[in-house]
Amino acid sequence: MKINHKIIFKVSVILAAVLVALLVGAIMILATGESVFKTYSIIITMPFSNFRTFSEVLVRMIPLTIIALGICVSSRCGINNIGAEGQMAMGIIATTAVAFVVAPLPRFIAIPIAVLVGAIAGGIWGFIPGILKAKLDVSELLSTVMLNYAAAQFYAFMIRVPLIDPNEKTGTPMSARLPESTVLHKLFKGAAVHQGIFLALVLALIVYILLWKTSWGYKMRASGARQRAAKYGGINVSKYLIIAMIISGACAGMAGSVELMGNQGRAMEGITGGYGFSGIVVALFGGLHPAGIIPAAFFFGILLYAQVNLQILTSVPPNLVEALQGLIILIIVAVQMILSNQYLEEKFRKKFFSKKEA
Amino acid sequence: MPNNTVIEELRLEHITKRFPGVLACDDISLSVGKHEVLALVGENGAGKTTLMNIVMGLYQADEGSMFINGEKVSFKSPNDAFAYGIGMVHQQYMLVPNMTVLENIALGMKDSWHFTVDLSSVRKRIEEISDHYGLKVDPDAFVWQLSVGEQQRVELVKTLCLGAKFLILDEPTSALTPQETDELIVLLKNMSRELSIIFISHKLNEVKALSDKVSILRHGRVVFNGRTADYSPSEIAALMTGHEVEIASNNSEKTKGKDVLVIENLVVKSDRGFNALDGFNLTVKEGEIVGLAGVSGNGQRELAEAINGIRKTESGKIIFYGEEIQNLTPNGVIKKGMGYIPEERNTEGIVPSMSIKENIILKDSDGRFSSHHILKNKEIEKYASTLRESYDIRSPHIFVAAGSLSGGNIQKVILAREIDRNPKFLVCVYPIRGLDMGAAEFIHRLLLDLRNKGVGILLISEELEEIMNLSDRIAVIFKGKNQKMMDAKEATTDKLGILMAGVNDED
């Protein structure tokens, strides 16, 4: 019973937050002169109108979930990774480069290697701020953001010079199409969703087991929850900080690999497309728990897909959806304050649950 | 209007205050008259501080009302209380360390703020107050330069400068040396000729020495109201806990065991970079409790952290069962068999957001409670439940966040974990600070049992009574040096007090 009312409290606060965001969003839509009802019904009903549109949401959910799982590990260990965008870019570049090397191999070998290399590249990009934080106490906020810029520049260089598509004569900065042996197949004909979704689901399970069922995860969570107590308890906090950042970066790198191999087919400009930042929001929105991250990623998948539809079907600028995302971030911060307030929770319990418990 | 009214009587009637899950004050009624001193006594969590915060307007009572001179008042903020001349000195001093005494006091005196702060009028006011009450303060000293006792005087002067005629003191002696405590009591005694005072205390001899009336709170209720003179300290103690208190004490034979912890010429830096320990020496034998007395801030924290590998040492040796352990990692020291009850039980001894169950395995998540790094959940739950019962940890179950427990129960979680790991030695820092007598007694018994099993214990404390009751030998720390080591039988409060203040008869 006790656990029950807590969950209901949390869910209702989150739903209330979504409602507030939608209301404020409605004001913005009105300002553009478009119909609020029409806009929202496009956002909400389009994804469910047929399987093709539904799979458009799923395909966006894949990188969001994988990145958010990584964020979940680092945040639980007490380090804020806002460098997923850069780590994802490094994953894409590394996977692209290696894809052409492993192309002659059979699929079931080539694909794991390509994903693994993406994970390693992202992991290295996560390791740098991790070790800087652990050894020199450099703020991870600073180092991860700076490494995002570094990764973006490196990415731009790679697709312009070394990896540029040799058959493309116009000089468009993009790599050649990935060889067939490294492409993740679509699950259904005519639908965008690809095999990467299995990786996302398996990773969710792995992250859950890691954090809550193993001593490593226990130590990470203890370090994140109260570093001083963790040190007192003999936990090597620096070591776990670094490990958590490597895992976090590796997840972002894998998200890049999977997005590349399953959806885009080649490295070009703008693949990361803000997934690294949306992933942070998804992780927070999902309560830093895999079981919350999956539905949160689905919700954000709907929002991202809405950007495309609104552009086609209405006069609402797609940036508005981004503004809506920003709003939701703000509201999440407020919601977390509310959720951590035991007093409000108690009031809520009294109001809605006192009869049952009495 | 109210500032000039003299408070003839402050009366609380049927005050009730609820917090989530807790009834902090339950139908409390009491009154304090002009020039009276009321001692408010009670175990921790009895609701004393909450009640005083209601009087100050920091909290609003859910039910009940407050009367001044028979007139109903309700304070929405401390400013309303100041307006009636009620001032409070909190347990934690509210001073800005890198400002002078004068500046600190001027901060509170808003009528001295014009375009610039009128410091000279504040200075005059300080001089008036300190002359009048005999409270000596140096207005130009920086607060960080002052001892705890001096800081407290500044707090008192600050409160009086604001025009307080009615003082509330929350555990005013908890951080003072015995000598400072005696001085304070004389001072307050004199002040009570002109002021009314409510003071909160755990220490019954102070209650006896200072107060006219005593109110005892238990679980948020007033269980006793009476004139102090009519009751003995032990009668008050019994009323406070609800049962006769037997004070645990160490009467056993002295150990003839070997030296297990030897500290030689230890030098350790504090966070601020000076030598907190400066050539410190100490030995502890097997099956012996060595009490280390001293005013906090003389290197105790650094000593405990250095022994447990949390703080690096500069020079000197820490020899534990024949092996040098200085500058090992915390985990390295734990593996040698060291147990540690840290000073900050809420933030260091436990991970507050984690459950009791998870806190119990803090030091063993990779040991007996996992195989191949997979946690053995069933076993952990069983073990935690057993400890919860055998250590009398009062909580609904083992899944509640440890940080939500009371101080005494948090301490029991820590002790359960540390003692049940069968340590070879235990470093124990302020184990009963802020705990009620029931919990303190329980913890002291645990420590004595452990000693009788042959475990050496270094007991760092500022409570002389605790040190004298439990220790086999007593050392006194002052400015990072061991002043003197003596047999517990030779020790008296006076002797220790003098050593704690830095006077060494052998100098």
Interface residues (C-beta under 8 A of the other chain):
Chain A: K213 T214 S215 W216 Y218 K219 R221 A222 A225 R226 R228 A229 A230 K231 Y232 G233 G234 I235 N236 Q342 Y343 E345 E346
Chain B: F19 P20 G21 N308 I310 T329 P330 N331 V333 I334 K335 Y340 P342 E344 T347 E348 G349 I350 V351 P352 S353 M354 E358 I361 L362 K363 S365 D366 F369 S370 H373 I374 L375 N377
